[in-house]
């Protein structure tokens, strides 16, 4: 198990626009090239299970997460199945004028990733997701 902190990344859009983008569902889901075949199963008004395949180390692996949305503050995820099974992660969003800061805190474990590679795999996942979301959020903000 490793604890990962990633603080200070900025989206070039205000907080309300970032949340509008995040909650659009399929449009947001389709931006991510590191996941495919995503399915959403609502559990409550603010919690759902997201199942997909995640590309990790050049291979596609099934994954599912229980995701709870606490708009406009945070999104919490628990990995139920897949390479990060048993991991817990929270995205925290803070307004920074016309921008939005995103901080990530998580406790990660893996049934299949060796301990000496776990931090680098998590950091790669987080940076890939940010690199996919950041330009999409900027385009979304401009198109509104």
N, C-alpha and C positions, 0 to 999 in steps of 0.2 A: 504494500500500500504506500502511495506517495501523496503528498499534499501539493497542489499546484495553485499558484496565484499569478494572475495576469491582469495587471492594472494599467489604466491610463490610455487605452485605445480610444480614438474619437471617430464617430460617424459625422459626416458633413451634412447634418440635418438636425432640426430641433426635435426634442423628445417626442412630441405628439406625432410627428411624421414618421419617426422610427417605429413607434408602436403601431401605427396604421399599416406600415409595410410588414412588420412581423406578424400581424394578425390576419393578413390577407390569405394565408394558407398556401394553396398550391403555387401561386406566383413566387412566394418566398421559397418554398420547398424546391421548385424547379431551378433556382439560381445555383443551388449547391450541386456541383459535379462530383463531389465525394460521396453522395448518397443517391440511391435510385429506388424506384418502385415503392415510394412512400405511401403509407396508409395511416389515416387518422381515425381513432376510435374514441369518441367522447365518453368520459366517465361522469363528469359533473360539468357545471357551467364553466369552471376554470381549469379543469384537469382532463387530460386525454392521454391515450397511449399512442405513440408514434412508432410504427414499425417500418423498417426499410432494410436495404442492404448498404453497408458502408465499405468503401474502398480503403483498405489499409494494407500498406506494404505490397501494393500491386494486386491484391486479391479482394474479391467481394465477399463479405460475410454478413449473414443475417444479424439484425440488431433490433431491439425494441427498448423504448424509454417511456417512463411515466413522466409527463411534463405538466407542471402546475404554473399558471400564469397569474402574477400579482401586479397587474397593470396599475400604475406606470413605473413601478419600482424594480421588479425582478421576475425572472423565470427560473424555476428550480427543476432539475432533471434527476431522475434515478434510472440508471441503466439496468434493465431487467434481463436482457439477453444480449449476447454478442461479445466482442473483444474487450469491452469495458464493463462487463457484468458486475454488479455490486457497487459501482462507482456512483458518487453523488456530486452534483455540480450546480452552482448558482451563478446566473448572469445578473449583475446589478447595473441599472441604467440611471445616469444622473444628468440633468440638464446643465449645459455649459454654454449659455447664450444661444447662438444659432447652431450649436453643435451638441452632440450627446456623447458623454463618456460611457464606456462599457468596461466593467471590471468583472473578472471571472475568478471564482473560488471553488476549489473542488478537492475531494478526496477520491483518488483513483486507484483501482486495482484491476487485475486482469487474470482470467483463467488461461489465457493463451500467449500473452506478451511477456517475455522475460523481464524481471524486475529492473535490470540494468538498461532496458530500452523504454520502459514505461513513460518516464518523464518526457523523453524526446517524441514519442508517439502522440502523447496528449498535446504537447506544444505544437506539433505539426497539425493536428486536427483543429486546434483553436485558431492558429494563424491562417490555415486554409479557409475555414469558415468565415473569418473576418475579411480576408482578401476577396472572397466571393460576395459577401454582403455589402461591403463599403461602397463599391461603385454602383451596385444595384440600388442601394438606398439613396445615393446621390441622384441617380437618374429618376427614381421614383419621386424625390422631392422636387426636382425641376419640372416634372410632368404634371404636377398638381395644379 
